[in-house]
């Protein structure tokens, strides 16, 4: 039996954030076993944390596959280490991941991650993805197999109803739809779809903001941004740009603990 914490990240008033599982390991685990635990948890991602040197090895799994970067599960892992493992709350935590070293620290009741920026390049609109989204974008950009679609307004972003069957069959890691925010409290809003990765719509996506933050920062000429992901659960992110790095902050809460039979 394996104990897994469920932590909700990027929460705010009236916004439930994104649930992530956190499994603390005492020794290296097999990838097949970790995938089995993530599938049993049924959350968008489950993080597996193993002490390593002066930090921790960190891996993330969706219910169907391992991913190379996950923001909300990183916040969740840091929360568990600080709050439940009695780690020095004033000290930064260093995670060794498939995307390099990710440093996390606490700032003003927020947990902030230092992640690599993933700038996007403007491209011609990919018609098959547009057809699956059912909406015509103003602008389209791409980074690897992840796509960004700029829409006219927040109402359009909220109204998107993708054809997940079609998207699932495409070689696409993720699709973001975004626009200026209607609420002056935020700079922009977004939603994120990743059916090919086993997650039709991710409630709040930290890693997507490695691309959204530099893109909107350039458009708005700002290095500090507030973002809202307008999924059904919703969430809030505080963003800071610094060269080739993006600092992404959110607030987290413990939802509970589950026992998975393995």
Secondary structure in CASP SS format (residue, H / E / C, confidence):
PFRMAT SS
TARGET T0000
AUTHOR 0000-0000-0000
METHOD secondary structure of the structure
MODEL  1
X C 1.00
X E 1.00
X E 1.00
X E 1.00
X E 1.00
X E 1.00
X E 1.00
X E 1.00
X E 1.00
X C 1.00
X C 1.00
X E 1.00
X C 1.00
X C 1.00
X E 1.00
X C 1.00
X C 1.00
X E 1.00
X E 1.00
X E 1.00
X E 1.00
X E 1.00
X E 1.00
X E 1.00
X E 1.00
X C 1.00
X C 1.00
X C 1.00
X C 1.00
X C 1.00
X H 1.00
X H 1.00
X H 1.00
X H 1.00
X H 1.00
X H 1.00
X H 1.00
X H 1.00
X H 1.00
X H 1.00
X H 1.00
X C 1.00
X C 1.00
X C 1.00
X E 1.00
X E 1.00
X E 1.00
X E 1.00
X E 1.00
X E 1.00
X E 1.00
X E 1.00
X C 1.00
X C 1.00
X E 1.00
X E 1.00
X E 1.00
X E 1.00
X E 1.00
X E 1.00
X E 1.00
X C 1.00
X C 1.00
X C 1.00
X C 1.00
X E 1.00
X E 1.00
X C 1.00
X C 1.00
X C 1.00
X H 1.00
X H 1.00
X H 1.00
X H 1.00
X H 1.00
X H 1.00
X H 1.00
X H 1.00
X H 1.00
X H 1.00
X H 1.00
X H 1.00
X H 1.00
X H 1.00
X C 1.00
X C 1.00
X C 1.00
X C 1.00
X C 1.00
X C 1.00
X C 1.00
X C 1.00
X E 1.00
X E 1.00
X E 1.00
X E 1.00
X E 1.00
X C 1.00
X C 1.00
X E 1.00
X E 1.00
X E 1.00
X E 1.00
X E 1.00
X E 1.00
X E 1.00
X E 1.00
X C 1.00
X C 1.00
X E 1.00
X E 1.00
X E 1.00
X E 1.00
X E 1.00
X E 1.00
X E 1.00
X C 1.00
X C 1.00
X C 1.00
X C 1.00
X E 1.00
X E 1.00
X C 1.00
X C 1.00
X C 1.00
X C 1.00
X H 1.00
X H 1.00
X H 1.00
X H 1.00
X H 1.00
X H 1.00
X H 1.00
X C 1.00
X C 1.00
X C 1.00
X C 1.00
X C 1.00
X E 1.00
X E 1.00
X E 1.00
X E 1.00
X E 1.00
X C 1.00
X C 1.00
X E 1.00
X E 1.00
X E 1.00
X E 1.00
X E 1.00
X C 1.00
X C 1.00
X C 1.00
X H 1.00
X H 1.00
X H 1.00
X H 1.00
X H 1.00
X H 1.00
X C 1.00
X C 1.00
X C 1.00
X C 1.00
X H 1.00
X H 1.00
X H 1.00
X H 1.00
X H 1.00
X C 1.00
X C 1.00
X C 1.00
X C 1.00
X C 1.00
X E 1.00
X E 1.00
X E 1.00
X E 1.00
X E 1.00
X E 1.00
X E 1.00
X C 1.00
X C 1.00
X C 1.00
X C 1.00
X C 1.00
X C 1.00
X C 1.00
X E 1.00
X E 1.00
X E 1.00
X E 1.00
X E 1.00
X E 1.00
X E 1.00
X H 1.00
X H 1.00
X H 1.00
X C 1.00
X E 1.00
X E 1.00
X E 1.00
X E 1.00
X C 1.00
X C 1.00
X C 1.00
X C 1.00
X C 1.00
X C 1.00
X H 1.00
X H 1.00
X H 1.00
X H 1.00
X H 1.00
X H 1.00
X H 1.00
X H 1.00
X H 1.00
X H 1.00
X H 1.00
X H 1.00
X C 1.00
X C 1.00
X C 1.00
X E 1.00
X E 1.00
X E 1.00
X E 1.00
X E 1.00
X E 1.00
X C 1.00
X C 1.00
X C 1.00
X C 1.00
X C 1.00
X E 1.00
X E 1.00
X E 1.00
X E 1.00
X E 1.00
X E 1.00
X E 1.00
X E 1.00
X C 1.00
X C 1.00
X E 1.00
X E 1.00
X E 1.00
X E 1.00
X E 1.00
X E 1.00
X C 1.00
X E 1.00
X E 1.00
X E 1.00
X E 1.00
X E 1.00
X E 1.00
X E 1.00
X E 1.00
X E 1.00
X C 1.00
X C 1.00
END
